[in-house]
Amino acid sequence: MAMNRYSGLLLLGLTLGGCYPKGAEYVEELDIVYTNFNPDFDFKSKTTYALPDSVVKISGDALNDPDGDGKPQFLSAASSKAILDQI
């Protein structure tokens, strides 16, 4: 009877541990764009938008912080301009 109780607790612990949320393990898992079109939205009432002037560099290292200063690295101004001009 005690063995059955322990195996039930072990199974419950493994089940709950398997459901623990984790972050992205690969950069490809972060490549998501979500849009939600609202047909009632009035685009003519909006006259401005915001666009960044630089692009964050993403490499195989999710943190991409070789200096350890907590700041991300950016692409060169020329590369950022080429990407942002396409957008």
C-alpha positions in Angstrom: 0.0 0.0 0.0 2.8 2.4 0.9 4.6 1.6 -2.4 1.5 2.4 -4.4 1.2 5.8 -2.6 4.8 6.7 -3.4 4.6 5.7 -7.0 1.4 7.8 -7.3 3.2 10.8 -5.8 6.2 10.2 -8.1 3.9 10.0 -11.2 2.2 13.2 -10.1 5.5 15.0 -9.6 6.8 14.0 -13.0 3.6 15.0 -14.7 3.6 18.4 -13.1 7.3 18.9 -13.7 6.8 18.1 -17.4 4.3 21.0 -17.6 6.7 23.6 -16.2 6.9 26.4 -18.8 10.4 27.0 -20.3 11.7 29.8 -22.5 12.7 29.4 -26.1 15.6 27.0 -26.6 16.4 28.1 -30.2 16.4 31.4 -32.0 14.0 29.9 -34.5 11.4 29.6 -31.8 11.4 33.4 -31.5 10.6 34.1 -35.2 6.9 34.8 -34.7 4.8 37.6 -36.1 1.2 37.8 -35.0 -1.3 40.2 -36.6 -5.0 40.5 -35.8 -6.9 42.5 -38.5 -9.9 44.4 -37.3 -12.1 45.4 -40.2 -13.7 48.2 -38.1 -10.3 49.9 -37.5 -10.1 53.4 -39.1 -6.7 53.6 -40.7 -7.4 57.1 -42.0 -7.6 58.5 -38.5 -4.0 57.5 -37.8 -1.3 59.7 -39.3 1.9 58.6 -37.5 3.7 55.4 -36.7 6.9 54.4 -34.9 9.8 52.5 -36.4 13.1 51.8 -34.6 16.3 53.2 -36.1 18.4 50.1 -35.3 18.1 46.4 -35.4 19.1 44.1 -32.5 21.6 41.5 -33.5 20.4 37.9 -32.7 22.9 35.1 -32.7 22.9 31.5 -31.4 23.4 32.9 -27.9 19.9 34.0 -26.7 21.4 36.6 -24.4 23.9 37.9 -27.0 25.8 39.8 -24.3 29.5 39.2 -24.8 30.5 42.2 -22.7 28.3 41.1 -19.8 26.9 44.7 -19.4 23.3 43.6 -19.9 23.0 45.6 -23.2 22.1 44.0 -26.5 24.3 44.3 -29.6 23.0 46.0 -32.7 23.6 45.5 -36.4 25.7 48.1 -38.2 23.9 51.3 -39.3 24.2 50.2 -42.9 22.7 46.7 -42.2 19.9 48.2 -40.0 19.1 50.7 -42.8 18.8 48.0 -45.4 16.4 46.0 -43.3 14.3 48.9 -42.1 14.1 50.3 -45.7 12.5 47.0 -46.7 9.9 47.3 -44.0 
